[in-house]
Amino acid sequence: MRAARQPDGAGCGRVATGPHAAAPLTLVVDVANVLGSRPDGWWRDRAGATTRLLAALAALVGRQVVAPDGAVVVLGQVVAVVEGAARAAIDPAVPGLVVEAAPQDGDGWIVRLVEHGRAAGADLLVVTADRGLRARLPGQVGSTGPRWLLDQL
């Protein structure tokens, strides 16, 4: 798991694909928001619930999916932002899955990562139901709710 650091865009990069491959996309996941979208007891063991979600997210790396807008994309990288007690989760250490431990405010960290990723030319999709976070994202960055992500798992 990456400790808090100044975002440099490394967590939001492109992956190389062939000439006929679907467009690569970096998925940025608001882990706390995704966990909170399902009342499955996650609050009793935030680190454990986060560890299980990270393992499921690892399986998405490199997969071709239909994005919320209907485009076929390859999930070239998944950036999972964790905060608070969830920072104790076990990182599955899978290439293409980047676990970012937010120093304090997960939403602020997501905004920074997305800004740096866009500056580096990455195509990004943020997964959150948080309207406040969505309003803070750069205009050219898409967002979707947890249901879309959970359907992919």
C-alpha positions as CSV (number, residue, x, y, z in Angstrom):
1,M,0.0,0.0,0.0
2,R,1.3,3.4,-0.9
3,A,1.7,5.8,2.0
4,A,0.4,9.3,1.6
5,R,2.7,11.3,-0.7
6,Q,2.5,14.1,-3.1
7,P,0.5,12.8,-6.1
8,D,2.6,12.6,-9.1
9,G,0.2,11.1,-11.6
10,A,1.9,7.6,-11.3
11,G,-1.3,6.2,-9.9
12,C,-3.3,7.4,-13.0
13,G,-1.3,6.4,-16.1
14,R,-2.1,4.7,-19.3
15,V,-1.3,1.2,-20.4
16,A,-0.1,0.2,-23.8
17,T,-2.6,-1.6,-26.0
18,G,-2.7,-2.9,-29.6
19,P,-4.1,-1.0,-32.5
20,H,-7.5,-2.7,-32.3
21,A,-7.8,-2.9,-28.5
22,A,-10.5,-1.0,-26.5
23,A,-9.4,2.3,-25.1
24,P,-7.5,1.9,-21.7
25,L,-9.1,3.5,-18.7
26,T,-7.9,4.2,-15.2
27,L,-10.6,3.5,-12.6
28,V,-10.2,5.6,-9.4
29,V,-12.3,4.1,-6.6
30,D,-13.6,5.9,-3.5
31,V,-13.3,2.7,-1.4
32,A,-15.1,4.1,1.6
33,N,-18.0,5.2,-0.6
34,V,-18.2,1.8,-2.3
35,L,-18.1,-0.1,1.0
36,G,-20.8,2.2,2.4
37,S,-23.1,1.5,-0.5
38,R,-23.8,-2.0,0.8
39,P,-25.1,-2.7,4.3
40,D,-23.2,-6.0,4.7
41,G,-21.6,-5.4,8.1
42,W,-18.5,-3.6,6.8
43,W,-18.5,-1.2,9.7
44,R,-17.6,-4.1,12.1
45,D,-14.3,-4.7,10.3
46,R,-13.4,-1.9,8.0
47,A,-9.9,-3.3,7.2
48,G,-11.3,-6.7,6.5
49,A,-14.1,-5.4,4.3
50,T,-11.5,-3.3,2.4
51,T,-9.2,-6.2,2.0
52,R,-12.0,-8.2,0.4
53,L,-12.9,-5.3,-1.9
54,L,-9.2,-4.8,-2.9
55,A,-9.0,-8.5,-3.9
56,A,-12.1,-8.2,-6.0
57,L,-10.8,-5.0,-7.6
58,A,-7.5,-6.7,-8.5
59,A,-9.5,-9.1,-10.7
60,L,-10.7,-6.1,-12.8
61,V,-7.2,-5.1,-13.9
62,G,-6.8,-5.7,-17.7
63,R,-10.5,-6.7,-18.1
64,Q,-12.6,-5.3,-21.0
65,V,-15.9,-3.9,-19.8
66,V,-18.7,-1.7,-21.0
67,A,-18.3,1.7,-19.3
68,P,-21.3,3.5,-18.0
69,D,-21.4,5.6,-21.2
70,G,-21.6,2.4,-23.3
71,A,-18.0,2.5,-24.6
72,V,-16.0,-0.7,-24.5
73,V,-12.9,-0.1,-22.4
74,V,-10.0,-2.0,-20.9
75,L,-9.4,-1.3,-17.2
76,G,-5.7,-0.7,-17.6
77,Q,-5.3,0.3,-14.0
78,V,-7.4,0.5,-10.8
79,V,-6.5,3.1,-8.2
80,A,-8.2,2.3,-4.9
81,V,-8.2,5.2,-2.4
82,V,-8.4,4.1,1.3
83,E,-8.7,6.3,4.4
84,G,-9.0,5.9,8.1
85,A,-9.2,2.4,9.6
86,A,-9.3,1.0,6.0
87,R,-5.6,1.9,5.7
88,A,-4.9,-1.3,7.7
89,A,-6.2,-3.4,4.8
90,I,-4.0,-6.0,3.1
91,D,-2.8,-4.8,-0.3
92,P,-3.0,-7.9,-2.7
93,A,0.1,-6.5,-4.5
94,V,-1.3,-7.1,-8.0
95,P,0.3,-5.2,-10.9
96,G,-2.1,-2.6,-12.1
97,L,-3.9,-2.2,-8.8
98,V,-2.6,0.8,-6.9
99,V,-3.7,1.2,-3.3
100,E,-3.4,4.8,-2.2
101,A,-3.6,5.5,1.5
102,A,-5.1,9.0,1.8
103,P,-3.3,11.0,4.6
104,Q,-6.6,12.4,5.9
105,D,-9.3,13.4,3.5
106,G,-10.0,10.7,1.0
107,D,-12.0,12.9,-1.3
108,G,-9.3,15.6,-1.4
109,W,-6.8,12.9,-2.2
110,I,-8.9,11.6,-5.1
111,V,-9.2,15.1,-6.5
112,R,-5.4,15.5,-6.4
113,L,-4.8,12.1,-8.0
114,V,-7.3,12.8,-10.8
115,E,-5.9,16.3,-11.5
116,H,-2.4,14.8,-11.8
117,G,-3.6,11.9,-13.9
118,R,-5.4,14.2,-16.3
119,A,-2.3,16.4,-16.6
120,A,-0.4,13.2,-17.5
121,G,-3.0,12.4,-20.2
122,A,-4.8,9.5,-18.5
123,D,-8.4,8.7,-19.3
124,L,-10.1,8.4,-15.9
125,L,-13.4,7.2,-14.4
126,V,-14.1,7.9,-10.7
127,V,-16.4,5.5,-8.8
128,T,-18.3,7.3,-6.1
129,A,-21.8,8.3,-5.1
130,D,-20.5,11.3,-3.2
131,R,-22.1,14.4,-4.9
132,G,-19.6,16.7,-3.2
133,L,-16.7,14.8,-4.6
134,R,-18.2,14.6,-8.1
135,A,-18.7,18.4,-8.0
136,R,-14.9,18.8,-7.3
137,L,-13.7,16.7,-10.2
138,P,-12.4,18.3,-13.3
139,G,-15.1,18.7,-16.0
140,Q,-13.6,16.2,-18.4
141,V,-13.4,13.4,-15.9
142,G,-16.3,10.9,-15.8
143,S,-17.9,9.5,-12.7
144,T,-20.3,6.7,-11.9
145,G,-21.8,5.2,-8.8
146,P,-20.9,2.1,-6.9
147,R,-23.6,0.0,-8.5
148,W,-21.8,0.0,-11.8
149,L,-18.6,-1.1,-10.2
150,L,-20.3,-3.8,-8.0
151,D,-22.0,-5.1,-11.2
152,Q,-18.5,-5.6,-12.7
153,L,-17.3,-7.6,-9.7
